Amino acid sequence: MALRTLATRRALRSGLGLGFQSTRGLQTFSLPDLPYDYGALEPAISGEIMQIHHQKHHQTYVTNYNKSLEQLDAAMAKGCASTVVKLQAAIKFNGGGHINHSVFWKNLAPVHEGGGEPPKGSLGWAIDTNFGSLESLIQKMSAEGAALQGSGWVWLGVDKEFKKLVIETTANQDPLVTKGPSLVPLIGIDVWEHAYYLQYKNVRPDYLKNIWKVIDWKYASEVYAKECP
């Protein structure tokens, strides 16, 4: 119980808005609503992709995460160490899927609501300092996302210990924090095929080119300002 409660408190402190509810003392998670319609990001991302991605894929991670937590609760109550260890992979995968997608939805916005507008303020300055320009950052992230073998994510994060921006990739549904305990995600781009295949087929670079047209830098700027005041 202590392990699960601690994980939930950390999620709340991170400000990711993961959404949770308590059932019989067991804290579980729920699918977050999107702040825009499924078709609002077209033509960059089709409404069909957004609906399937949110209602099917993200919901599956939430469902399986809650199931794994319930099984963990039962195993810990029984003192079954082998089952506790066995469940860690499912918790990491499904919990990571929930965390990553909860960030991803906040990283997107329709063009008429600011999607694609460049970052201003301290984050804009930090990007110029660390990468030379926003265009250079976009090129680097797009190249690393396109080169990632298999499924995973490409991230712009901030190392809150050293106050420095970093670009990282993670495999499967591993969250950015798996690359370092002081890393906080600012922008995460899903490069699993389910994020683009219906529209872009196997041409991942085209997806990575167009998604920047609906990236919402306001959320990233708010997180950066909080972590690097």
Salt bridges, closest charged atoms under 4 A:
ASP73 OD1 - ARG4 NH2 3.23
GLU113 OE2 - HIS112 NE2 3.49
GLU144 OE2 - LYS140 NZ 3.08
GLU168 OE1 - LYS179 NZ 3.44
ASP174 OD2 - LYS92 NZ 3.77
ASP190 OD2 - HIS53 NE2 2.95
ASP190 OD2 - HIS101 NE2 3.09
ASP190 OD2 - HIS194 NE2 3.26
ASP216 OD1 - LYS218 NZ 3.13
